[in-house]
Amino acid sequence: MTSEKKEVYLTSAGLEELKEELDILRKEKRPAIINAVKEARALGDLSENADYHAAREEQGMIEGRIQDLEYLIDNAIIIKEEVSSDKVKIGSNVKIKYIEDSSVEEYKIVGSMEADPFENKISNESPIAKAIIGKKKGATVSVESPNGKYDIEIIEIK
């Protein structure tokens, strides 16, 4: 059985955040939860020991998150944040105009792990990013989204 590895696109800052979280989990949270499990186990009957079961559940969540972070870090592909390019790519800041209502938005295209719509960071897997990656300034493209098809124009690429 071969498991296919999924590439994870991250900025260097995003990778550092994951490494910091992993470090905290390994050095602080893991030892603390191991201690909590030991203390709860010492209280006696495990079948009715809510503290023990809660500590074991939290331990499982911490270990799962450690595994997730290790996978993400091991499979990270760092997005090169080059200053200028004539084509949209991961790491680009792109200003687009929605043809239907002439509204203008600016997005940064990032890997799915760093996507944050509140900061206008969209995933490279989003419908807009899929439509504009590889396109040049001035291009008008159709975006296939779950809400239907619409057209946008690339106004600026930074």
C-alpha positions in Angstrom: 0.0 0.0 0.0 1.5 3.3 -1.0 0.2 6.5 0.6 0.4 9.5 -1.6 2.0 12.5 0.0 0.1 15.8 -0.4 2.3 18.8 -1.0 1.6 21.6 1.5 2.3 25.1 0.2 3.5 27.5 2.9 5.2 30.9 3.2 8.4 30.8 5.3 6.5 32.7 8.0 3.7 30.0 7.9 6.3 27.2 8.3 7.9 29.0 11.3 4.5 29.2 13.0 3.9 25.5 12.5 7.4 24.7 13.9 6.7 26.9 16.9 3.4 25.2 17.6 5.1 21.8 17.3 7.8 22.9 19.7 5.3 24.0 22.3 3.3 20.8 22.0 6.4 18.6 22.3 8.2 20.5 25.1 5.3 21.9 27.2 1.9 20.3 26.5 2.9 16.7 26.0 4.8 16.5 29.3 2.0 18.3 31.1 -0.7 15.9 29.8 1.5 12.8 30.6 1.8 14.1 34.1 -2.0 14.7 34.3 -2.7 11.1 33.1 -0.3 9.7 35.8 -2.0 11.8 38.5 -5.5 10.8 37.4 -4.4 7.1 37.2 -3.2 7.3 40.8 -6.7 8.3 42.0 -7.8 4.7 41.7 -10.6 3.0 39.8 -10.1 3.9 36.1 -13.6 2.8 35.0 -15.3 5.7 36.8 -12.4 8.2 36.8 -13.6 11.2 34.7 -10.2 13.0 35.2 -8.4 10.0 33.8 -10.6 9.8 30.7 -10.5 13.5 30.1 -6.7 13.5 30.3 -6.4 10.5 28.0 -8.7 12.2 25.5 -6.7 15.4 25.6 -3.5 13.3 25.2 -4.9 11.8 22.1 -5.7 15.2 20.6 -2.2 16.5 21.4 -0.6 13.5 19.9 -2.8 13.7 16.8 -1.9 17.4 16.3 1.8 16.6 16.7 1.5 14.0 13.9 -0.4 16.5 11.7 2.2 19.2 12.3 5.1 16.8 11.6 3.4 15.7 8.3 2.8 19.4 7.3 6.4 20.4 8.1 7.9 17.3 6.3 5.8 18.0 3.2 6.0 21.7 3.1 6.9 23.5 -0.1 8.1 27.0 0.6 6.4 29.6 -1.6 9.1 31.8 -3.1 7.9 35.4 -2.6 9.5 37.0 -5.6 8.9 40.7 -6.0 7.7 40.8 -9.5 6.2 38.4 -12.0 4.1 38.9 -15.0 2.0 35.8 -14.2 -0.2 35.0 -11.2 1.3 32.3 -8.9 1.2 31.1 -5.3 2.5 34.0 -3.3 1.2 36.7 -5.6 -0.8 39.6 -4.5 -3.5 40.1 -7.1 -6.0 42.9 -7.6 -9.1 41.7 -9.6 -12.3 43.3 -10.8 -15.5 41.4 -10.8 -17.0 42.1 -14.3 -20.7 41.8 -13.2 -20.6 44.7 -10.7 -17.2 46.3 -11.3 -16.2 45.8 -7.6 -12.4 45.4 -7.0 -10.8 43.1 -4.5 -7.1 42.4 -3.7 -6.1 38.9 -2.6 -2.9 37.1 -1.7 -2.7 33.6 -3.0 -1.3 31.2 -0.4 -1.3 27.5 0.3 -4.5 26.0 1.8 -3.0 25.9 5.3 -2.5 29.6 5.4 -5.8 30.7 3.8 -7.6 33.3 5.8 -10.6 35.1 4.1 -10.6 37.8 6.8 -7.1 38.8 5.7 -7.9 38.3 2.0 -5.6 35.3 1.8 -7.1 32.8 -0.5 -6.1 29.2 -1.0 -4.4 28.1 -4.2 -7.2 25.5 -4.3 -10.0 28.1 -4.3 -12.0 28.7 -7.5 -10.6 32.2 -8.0 -7.0 31.1 -7.6 -7.5 28.1 -9.8 -8.9 30.4 -12.5 -6.1 33.0 -12.4 -2.9 31.1 -11.6 -0.7 31.3 -14.7 -2.6 34.2 -16.2 -1.3 37.7 -16.9 -2.4 41.2 -16.0 -5.3 42.3 -18.2 -6.7 38.8 -18.6 -10.4 38.2 -18.2 -11.2 34.7 -16.9 -14.3 32.7 -15.9 -14.4 31.4 -12.4 -16.3 28.1 -11.8 -17.6 28.3 -8.2 -20.2 26.4 -6.2 -22.5 29.4 -6.6 -22.2 29.5 -10.4 -19.9 30.9 -13.0 -18.7 34.5 -13.1 -16.0 36.6 -14.8 -13.1 38.6 -13.4 -10.3 40.7 -14.8 -6.8 40.7 -13.4 -6.0 44.4 -12.8 -2.6 44.1 -11.1 -0.1 41.5 -10.0 2.4 42.3 -7.2 
